[in-house]
């Protein structure tokens, strides 16, 4: 495991100006700061454009998982995930599906179990992760807005 003490300077940037012209769409989730305090790794992620129906839920899951993975390989506990939204928006074709989602009662969070033998961030495979107690609501259809 990597030795990491209390630190506030661990930065991840998806924003590469020289590559923007090559991209179909600039990254919406563009910047994350990871920080270590009292043996916990936390993440603050800034999202410049936040599609509340599709993008935000995916990015929450992705960065929360990344935080857990980094904490795991560094022998830290996962801490907080803080999501800072720039342009938060709901597309017209997502209004009714999101109303349906808001009517549902939240279910308990599942527990993420990571293979304890994996200690290299580059060597994870899908089989190294297990969600215990995952009981999702039925899928709500939302089309990608372009």
C-alpha positions as CSV (number, residue, x, y, z in Angstrom):
1,X,0.0,0.0,0.0
2,X,1.0,3.6,-0.6
3,X,2.0,5.5,2.5
4,X,-0.3,8.5,2.7
5,X,-0.6,10.9,5.7
6,X,-3.0,13.7,6.1
7,X,-3.0,15.5,2.7
8,X,-5.3,18.0,0.9
9,X,-3.3,18.2,-2.4
10,X,-4.3,15.1,-4.3
11,X,-5.9,16.4,-7.5
12,X,-7.4,14.7,-10.5
13,X,-8.3,16.7,-13.5
14,X,-10.3,15.4,-16.6
15,X,-9.9,18.8,-18.2
16,X,-7.2,18.9,-20.8
17,X,-7.6,22.0,-23.0
18,X,-5.4,20.6,-25.8
19,X,-7.7,17.6,-26.2
20,X,-11.1,19.5,-26.0
21,X,-11.2,19.8,-29.8
22,X,-10.8,16.1,-30.2
23,X,-13.8,15.3,-27.9
24,X,-17.4,14.8,-28.8
25,X,-18.3,16.6,-25.5
26,X,-16.0,18.2,-23.0
27,X,-15.9,16.3,-19.6
28,X,-18.8,17.1,-17.4
29,X,-17.1,15.7,-14.3
30,X,-13.9,17.6,-14.6
31,X,-12.1,18.0,-11.3
32,X,-11.7,16.1,-8.1
33,X,-9.8,16.7,-4.9
34,X,-9.0,13.8,-2.7
35,X,-8.0,14.5,0.9
36,X,-6.8,12.4,3.8
37,X,-7.6,13.1,7.4
38,X,-7.6,10.8,10.4
39,X,-7.1,7.7,8.2
40,X,-10.0,8.5,5.9
41,X,-9.9,9.4,2.2
42,X,-12.6,11.8,1.1
43,X,-13.4,13.3,-2.3
44,X,-14.8,16.6,-3.5
45,X,-15.8,16.4,-7.2
46,X,-16.8,19.4,-9.3
47,X,-19.1,18.8,-12.2
48,X,-19.4,21.7,-14.6
49,X,-22.5,20.4,-16.3
50,X,-24.9,18.2,-14.4
51,X,-27.7,16.3,-16.1
52,X,-29.7,15.4,-13.0
53,X,-31.5,12.5,-14.6
54,X,-28.6,10.5,-16.1
55,X,-25.2,12.1,-15.6
56,X,-25.3,12.9,-11.9
57,X,-26.3,9.5,-10.7
58,X,-23.7,7.8,-12.8
59,X,-21.0,10.3,-11.7
60,X,-21.9,9.8,-8.0
61,X,-21.6,6.1,-8.3
62,X,-18.3,6.3,-10.3
63,X,-16.5,8.8,-8.0
64,X,-17.8,7.1,-4.9
65,X,-16.4,3.8,-6.2
66,X,-13.1,5.4,-7.2
67,X,-12.8,6.9,-3.7
68,X,-13.4,3.4,-2.2
69,X,-10.8,1.9,-4.6
70,X,-8.1,4.4,-3.8
71,X,-8.8,4.2,-0.1
72,X,-8.6,0.4,-0.3
73,X,-5.1,0.3,-2.0
74,X,-3.8,3.0,0.4
75,X,-5.0,1.2,3.5
76,X,-7.4,4.0,4.3
77,X,-11.1,4.0,5.1
78,X,-13.4,5.7,2.6
79,X,-14.6,9.0,4.0
80,X,-17.1,11.5,2.5
81,X,-18.0,12.1,-1.1
82,X,-19.0,15.7,-1.7
83,X,-20.5,16.6,-5.1
84,X,-20.3,20.2,-6.3
85,X,-22.6,21.0,-9.3
86,X,-22.1,23.8,-11.7
87,X,-24.9,24.0,-14.3
88,X,-27.5,21.6,-12.8
89,X,-30.3,20.9,-15.2
90,X,-33.2,18.6,-16.0
91,X,-34.1,18.0,-19.6
92,X,-37.8,18.2,-20.6
93,X,-38.0,14.5,-21.5
94,X,-36.7,13.6,-18.0
95,X,-39.3,15.6,-15.9
96,X,-41.9,12.8,-15.6
97,X,-39.4,10.0,-15.0
98,X,-37.7,12.1,-12.3
99,X,-41.1,12.9,-10.7
100,X,-41.7,9.1,-10.6
101,X,-38.3,8.6,-9.0
102,X,-39.0,11.3,-6.4
103,X,-42.2,9.4,-5.4
104,X,-40.2,6.3,-4.4
105,X,-38.9,5.8,-0.9
106,X,-35.2,5.4,-0.6
107,X,-33.9,1.9,0.2
108,X,-30.9,1.1,2.5
109,X,-27.5,1.5,0.9
110,X,-25.7,-1.7,-0.1
111,X,-22.3,-2.6,1.4
112,X,-19.3,-2.6,-1.0
113,X,-16.9,-5.4,-0.5
114,X,-13.5,-5.2,-2.3
115,X,-11.2,-8.2,-2.7
116,X,-8.7,-7.7,0.1
117,X,-5.9,-9.3,-1.9
118,X,-6.0,-6.5,-4.6
119,X,-3.6,-3.7,-3.7
120,X,-2.8,-2.3,-7.2
121,X,-5.2,0.3,-8.5
122,X,-4.4,-0.9,-12.1
123,X,-5.3,-4.5,-11.5
124,X,-8.9,-4.4,-10.4
125,X,-11.5,-6.5,-12.3
126,X,-15.2,-6.6,-12.0
127,X,-15.0,-9.8,-10.0
128,X,-13.1,-8.0,-7.3
129,X,-16.2,-6.1,-6.2
130,X,-19.3,-7.3,-4.5
131,X,-22.4,-5.3,-3.5
132,X,-24.1,-6.9,-0.5
133,X,-27.7,-6.1,0.1
134,X,-28.3,-4.3,-3.2
135,X,-32.0,-4.1,-3.8
136,X,-32.8,-1.5,-6.5
137,X,-36.1,-0.1,-7.5
138,X,-37.3,-1.1,-11.0
139,X,-35.6,0.7,-13.8
140,X,-37.0,4.1,-14.9
141,X,-36.5,4.7,-18.6
142,X,-34.8,8.0,-19.5
143,X,-33.5,8.8,-23.0
144,X,-30.1,10.5,-23.5
145,X,-30.7,14.2,-24.4
146,X,-28.4,15.4,-27.2
